[in-house]
């Protein structure tokens, strides 16, 4: 009898569900086991270099001796650096070209999202510009802008618009716009893919219901398409900002920041200060300013898009 009671007790204990606390603990351990390698790599290659760069911006760095604390002298020197202000202004202009590219990509994505014949071919042709190596894009556009054998000068002279060739990349007025045009052309396909994915995720029954209620195509665009495309537009805008801050190769291949810094960006100026002038500490201070500007512009872009771009809906 006692044996039967013990067997029943063991069977009951074994059939009990596991405790919620222990199950939750195992899930957390498993989660951190998967996340920890990525977090360690992120800390070593992202957070730690960023912290070291911030510390370096306040020091007088020396390759052959001990570094000395320099306070905010580098940032004070920055206020009197004319090249820095030129590079900062050019970077802001570069960023301002991102909305132009997004608008053009939105027009293209709306066109290829319709039932037009050969739309897959059009999508492929537009997107082909993005996978090209940036150095190759810079070389191609540098040839197109060439004063003697360039395509643009040939077409303009053939049409009788100009009498003598224009030195696009050697001109103070045309150097930066020329680089901006090449950058917009290259990233236009990527913008199109992002916005096209956003367009195809919009339920079609919303347009059908709006049409039944008498809404015009224009009203459907501003009341349905644009509001539901906010996350995609915000993503494209952030990518445009990051591209503006990292367009070193395109600018360096086409103009090297010239002539006389007229197409200089912060990223190209940081490179020159660090590796040509060997001012590692001052370059670190420039990098901190660039990073702060990136964070502020990304935050502003998120606020302009409604403040919840990229947020996951719950409920």
C-alpha positions in Angstrom: 0.0 0.0 0.0 2.8 2.4 0.9 4.6 1.4 -2.3 1.5 2.3 -4.3 1.3 5.7 -2.6 4.9 6.4 -3.3 4.5 5.5 -7.0 1.5 7.7 -7.3 3.4 10.6 -5.6 6.3 10.1 -7.9 4.0 10.0 -10.9 2.3 13.2 -9.8 5.5 15.0 -9.2 6.9 14.0 -12.6 3.7 15.1 -14.3 3.8 18.6 -12.8 4.7 21.4 -15.3 8.1 23.0 -14.8 8.2 26.1 -12.7 7.7 29.3 -14.7 10.7 31.0 -13.0 13.2 28.3 -14.0 11.8 28.2 -17.6 12.2 32.0 -17.8 15.7 31.7 -16.4 16.7 29.1 -19.0 15.3 31.3 -21.8 17.3 34.3 -20.6 20.5 32.2 -20.4 19.9 30.9 -23.9 19.2 34.5 -25.2 22.4 35.9 -23.7 24.4 32.9 -25.0 23.4 33.8 -28.5 23.8 37.6 -28.0 27.0 37.7 -26.1 29.4 37.0 -29.0 27.8 39.7 -31.1 27.8 42.1 -28.2 31.5 41.5 -27.4 32.4 42.1 -31.1 30.2 45.2 -31.1 31.9 46.5 -28.0 35.4 45.8 -29.2 35.1 47.1 -32.7 32.5 49.9 -32.2 32.1 51.2 -28.7 35.7 50.9 -27.5 37.2 52.7 -30.6 34.5 55.4 -30.2 35.4 55.9 -26.6 39.1 55.9 -27.4 38.5 58.4 -30.2 36.7 60.8 -27.8 39.5 60.5 -25.3 42.1 61.1 -28.0 40.3 64.3 -29.1 41.2 65.9 -25.7 44.9 64.9 -25.8 48.1 66.0 -27.6 48.9 62.7 -29.2 52.5 61.6 -30.0 53.6 58.4 -31.7 57.0 58.6 -30.0 56.2 59.7 -26.5 53.5 59.9 -23.9 50.3 61.8 -24.8 49.5 65.0 -22.9 46.1 66.2 -21.8 45.1 69.1 -24.1 41.6 69.9 -23.0 39.3 71.5 -25.5 42.2 73.1 -27.5 41.4 71.0 -30.6 37.8 72.1 -30.6 38.9 75.7 -30.1 41.2 75.4 -33.1 38.4 74.0 -35.1 36.4 77.2 -34.7 39.2 79.1 -36.4 39.8 76.5 -39.1 38.3 77.8 -42.4 38.7 74.4 -44.1 36.7 72.8 -41.4 33.8 75.2 -41.9 34.0 74.7 -45.7 34.0 70.9 -45.3 31.1 71.1 -42.8 29.0 73.3 -45.2 29.7 71.0 -48.1 28.7 68.0 -46.0 25.4 69.6 -45.1 24.8 70.3 -48.8 25.7 66.7 -49.5 23.1 65.6 -46.9 20.5 68.0 -48.4 20.8 66.1 -51.7 19.4 63.0 -50.0 15.8 64.2 -50.0 16.2 65.0 -53.7 17.3 61.5 -54.5 14.5 60.1 -52.3 11.9 62.2 -54.2 13.3 61.0 -57.6 13.3 57.4 -56.3 9.7 57.7 -55.1 8.7 58.9 -58.6 10.5 56.0 -60.2 9.1 53.4 -57.7 5.6 54.7 -58.3 6.1 54.3 -62.0 7.5 50.7 -61.8 4.9 49.7 -59.2 2.1 50.0 -61.8 1.2 47.3 -64.3 3.4 48.8 -67.0 4.9 46.5 -69.6 8.5 45.6 -68.9 8.5 47.0 -65.4 10.9 44.3 -64.2 13.4 45.4 -66.8 13.1 49.0 -65.7 13.6 48.1 -62.1 16.8 46.2 -63.0 18.1 49.0 -65.1 17.6 51.6 -62.3 19.0 49.3 -59.6 22.1 48.4 -61.6 23.8 51.7 -60.6 24.0 50.7 -56.9 26.0 47.4 -56.9 28.8 49.1 -58.9 31.9 49.8 -57.0 32.1 53.4 -55.9 35.6 53.8 -57.3 34.4 52.6 -60.7 31.5 55.0 -60.5 33.9 57.8 -59.7 36.1 56.9 -62.7 33.2 56.7 -65.1 31.8 60.1 -64.0 35.2 61.7 -64.0 35.5 60.7 -67.7 32.0 62.0 -68.4 32.9 65.4 -66.9 36.3 65.5 -68.7 37.0 68.9 -70.3 38.4 67.5 -73.5 36.8 64.1 -74.2 33.9 64.1 -71.7 30.4 63.1 -72.7 28.7 66.1 -71.1 30.9 68.7 -72.8 30.4 66.8 -76.1 26.6 66.9 -75.8 26.5 70.5 -74.7 28.7 71.7 -77.5 26.8 69.6 -80.1 23.5 71.2 -79.0 25.1 74.7 -79.2 24.5 75.4 -75.5 28.2 76.2 -74.8 31.0 77.5 -77.0 33.9 76.1 -75.1 34.2 73.1 -72.8 33.3 73.5 -69.1 35.9 72.3 -66.5 33.3 70.7 -64.3 35.7 69.1 -61.8 38.2 71.9 -61.9 35.7 74.6 -61.3 34.9 76.2 -57.9 31.2 76.4 -58.8 30.7 73.0 -60.5 32.9 70.6 -58.6 30.6 69.9 -55.7 27.3 69.8 -57.8 29.1 67.4 -60.2 30.0 65.0 -57.4 26.4 65.3 -55.9 24.9 64.3 -59.3 27.1 61.2 -59.4 26.2 60.3 -55.8 22.4 60.7 -56.4 22.7 58.6 -59.6 24.5 55.7 -57.8 22.2 55.5 -54.8 18.9 56.1 -56.7 18.4 52.4 -57.3 18.8 51.5 -53.7 16.3 54.2 -52.6 13.9 52.8 -55.3 14.1 49.2 -53.8 13.4 50.5 -50.3 10.4 52.6 -51.4 9.1 49.9 -53.7 9.1 47.4 -50.9 7.2 49.9 -48.8 4.7 50.5 -51.6 4.1 46.8 -52.1 3.4 46.3 -48.3 0.5 48.7 -48.4 -2.8 46.7 -48.5 -4.6 47.3 -51.8 -8.0 47.2 -50.1 -7.3 50.6 -48.6 -7.1 52.1 -52.1 -10.2 50.3 -53.2 -12.1 51.6 -50.2 -10.8 55.1 -50.8 -11.9 54.9 -54.5 -15.4 53.8 -53.4 -15.6 56.8 -51.1 -14.7 59.0 -54.0 -11.1 59.8 -53.2 -9.0 60.9 -56.1 -5.5 59.6 -57.0 -4.0 62.7 -55.5 -5.9 62.3 -52.2 -5.0 58.6 -52.1 -1.4 59.4 -52.4 -1.3 62.0 -49.7 -3.8 60.3 -47.3 -2.7 56.6 -47.8 0.6 56.2 -49.6 2.8 58.9 -47.9 1.7 58.2 -44.3 2.3 54.4 -44.7 5.6 55.0 -46.4 7.0 57.0 -43.5 9.2 54.1 -42.2 10.6 53.4 -45.7 11.3 57.1 -46.3 13.0 57.5 -42.9 15.2 54.4 -43.6 16.2 55.9 -47.0 16.9 59.3 -45.3 19.1 57.7 -42.7 21.0 55.8 -45.4 21.4 59.0 -47.3 22.8 60.7 -44.2 25.3 57.9 -43.6 26.3 57.9 -47.3 26.9 61.6 -47.1 29.2 61.1 -44.1 31.1 58.1 -45.7 31.4 59.3 -49.4 35.1 59.3 -49.2 35.9 57.2 -52.2 33.6 58.9 -54.6 34.8 62.4 -53.7 38.5 61.4 -53.5 38.4 59.7 -56.9 36.6 62.5 -58.7 38.1 65.7 -57.1 40.2 64.8 -54.0 38.3 67.6 -52.3 39.4 70.2 -54.7 39.8 72.6 -56.2 41.0 74.5 -53.1 38.7 72.5 -50.8 35.6 73.5 -52.8 34.3 69.9 -52.8 35.9 68.9 -49.4 33.7 66.9 -47.1 34.3 66.2 -43.4 35.3 62.6 -44.1 37.9 63.6 -46.7 39.2 66.4 -44.5 39.6 64.0 -41.6 41.6 61.6 -43.8 43.9 64.4 -44.9 44.4 65.7 -41.4 45.1 62.3 -40.0 47.2 60.7 -42.7 48.7 63.6 -44.7 49.2 66.1 -41.9 49.7 63.4 -39.2 47.5 65.3 -36.7 45.8 62.2 -35.3 44.4 64.1 -32.3 42.8 66.9 -34.3 41.4 64.3 -36.7 39.8 62.6 -33.7 38.1 65.9 -32.6 36.8 66.3 -36.2 35.4 62.7 -36.0 33.6 63.5 -32.7 31.9 66.5 -34.3 31.0 64.4 -37.4 29.5 61.7 -35.2 27.5 64.2 -33.1 26.2 65.8 -36.3 25.1 62.3 -37.5 23.2 61.6 -34.3 21.5 64.9 -34.3 20.4 64.7 -38.0 19.1 61.1 -37.5 17.1 62.2 -34.5 15.7 65.1 -36.4 14.8 62.9 -39.3 13.0 60.5 -36.9 11.1 63.4 -35.3 10.0 64.8 -38.7 8.8 61.3 -39.7 6.5 61.2 -36.7 8.9 60.1 -34.0 8.1 56.4 -34.2 9.7 55.4 -37.5 10.9 51.9 -37.4 9.0 51.1 -34.2 7.3 47.7 -33.9 3.6 47.7 -33.3 2.5 45.6 -30.3 -0.9 44.6 -29.2 
